[in-house]
Amino acid sequence: MLETVLGLYNYWIVIVLMMAGFYTVIVRGNLVKKVVGLNIFQTSVFLLYITMGTVEGGTAPIVDAGADLYTNPLPSVLILTAIVVGIATTALGLALTVRIRESYGTLEEDEIIEIEDRMDGEV
Amino acid sequence: MPLVQNLPALQVVLPLVAAPLCLFLRAPRLAWLFALAVSAAAFAIAVSLTVSVTEVGAFTYAMGGWAAPWGIEYVIDPLDSFILCLVTGIATLVLLYAGPSVEAEVPHRLIPAFYVLFLLCLTGLLGMVATGDAFNLFVFLEISSLSTYALVAMGRDPRAQTAAYRYLILGTLGATFYLIGVGLLYMMTGTLNMEDLARRIPAVADTRTISVAIAFLAVGLALKLALFPLHKWLPGAYTHAPSAVTAFLAATATKVAIYVLVRIFFTVLGPIEAFQTLPAAVHETQVVGVLAIIAMLSGSAVAIFQPNLKRLLAYSSLAQIGYMVLGISMVSVTGMTAGLVHMVNHAMMKGALFMALGAVVLRIGSPRIERLDGIGARMPVTMAAFLIAALSLIGVPGTSGFVSKLYLVRAALEDQHWIMAAAVIVSSLLAIVYVWRIVEVAYMRSPPADARPVREAPLVMLAPLWVLALANVYFGLETTWTVGLAEDAAGFILTYVPGEGPLSEHPALEELLEGVNGGGHGPAAEEGAH
């Protein structure tokens, strides 16, 4: 029992972050909060990758006398790429939010939908 | 032939390098011609790749000289070359069309940026097809997606921004789901190379981690290809994006997502028959087949009630995605062939339809049906092409739409899937209804009395439109190329067996580690240029 809780500590954090982020994206009506939720969701995946690369008792992957067990560096490298992608997504998301705010005057999704329904009504 | 060996890399690198150069060509017309030339060159590369794949079979290119499975490998097999031809061909036609259309719909100072994004999107799509590495595929997926969000947001209407925002949220969720799936596969196998994954997965097939990975991959990719019920982003994005973008997206982006689904489920997860073991929903029909049927029926039904023709065609696209996925979900050579043939045919018909609509928007200013009374008489050349493509969409004999539906129904009957065959026919009947609505307004009503005379769209827009419209007729009568290539690809993908892998770990690695490999829950350290 204790082993499942503490031994898989990182994975529990991953799950909590993933669900919190996912929930925020789906439920929140504020466009900025959605982007924040998306960020949390992506961060959980970064943590998942980095956790799986860890080798118990392994050192940093630098060839050195005395070291014979190394942590797997590949997941960390992959996540560097994924972080860049995440930043690009966040930047684009926030840029769109700014422009939506400029044209709609609000960031709340229900108000935006209301305005859009009115737009759809007029030809 | 050293050049041919480098073509897989050139195919992707050419538009990637060319994209930022568009920004330096300040004059919109110059940027347009440059992008057009680049995509024509990409098309030439795709054609020569197809020729050499037909001659010598699948071949690979090791990025940076790192041998697979340690480095990133580009693999061109019959399915890849088929899709590469489709994407680059459509891109070239759409870019030709884009010139006047973009000048009218996108603010002047943004036009060079438009072509940068367009070429980046093309790069992403081509990279997804060419790569043989599951993580590299994610990177290209995001390159194409991010540029697509920005392209959609370039529409004139403020609703384009909210549509792009919604697409961004859902698209990122889909891509991240894919990333989680790939991560879990990597956790169990320690490799990201697709062929190597296919080799190693059978040993760990029965673990819960792999089941979860399959679920994440399936949902993530279904979001990307807009399979019912994960299609919410598509109608808005197609409706409000600039016309040229809509034509390009409708004809290629979802197709490439479907290609990725096929690639992941039939080659990477092919040896463990992951697709066949997805939860069964009705009898032995997997959930994917059922969702495809619902997509076909609901998409066509909703399309009937749309007053905005772009939105109407977007819902029709949802139904057509259903057809493609339905063919794939049958897991037979005929079914897969039908799905793949419909990918090409749908690209031609929807490309033509959205192009024609874009030409109408250019002259009339609106894609709303109330504004289009008598448009058939006012813009006869454009609407004639629209009509041909619309007939193909219904599946009238003599058009390419008929060929794909014939194969779909034949595949369904082969395996006694009566419901599937019936759904194809019912959905086609619904298509007659929504096409008829347009035909009625366009041809049987007289133009409003105060209508000012309109000119036809310029020739550079009409030419690609008519190329696609006539392709619908040509490939409806002469099917050796489409069906032949699709059959090759379907046969290849369904009987895919990963080749023998290298027997030991990387030689250099062994020297470094002196034979000691990592324990714990991580796989052995690998080297790669990710």
Interface residues (C-beta under 8 A of the other chain):
Chain A: F22 V25 L31 K34 V35 L38 F41 Q42 V45 L48 Y49 M52 G53 T54 V55 E56 G57 G58 P61 V63 D68 L69 Y70 T71 N72 P73 L74 P75 V77 L78 T81 A82 V85 A88 T89 L92 G93 L96 T97 R99 I100 S103 Y104 I112 E116 M119 V123
Chain B: F135 F138 V139 E142 L146 Y149 A150 A153 D157 P158 R159 Q161 T162 A164 Y165 L168 I169 T172 L173 T176 L179 I180 G183 Y186 M187 L192 S366 R368 E370 R371 L512 L513 E514 V516 G518 G519 G520 H521 G522 P523 A524 A525 E526 E527 G528 H530
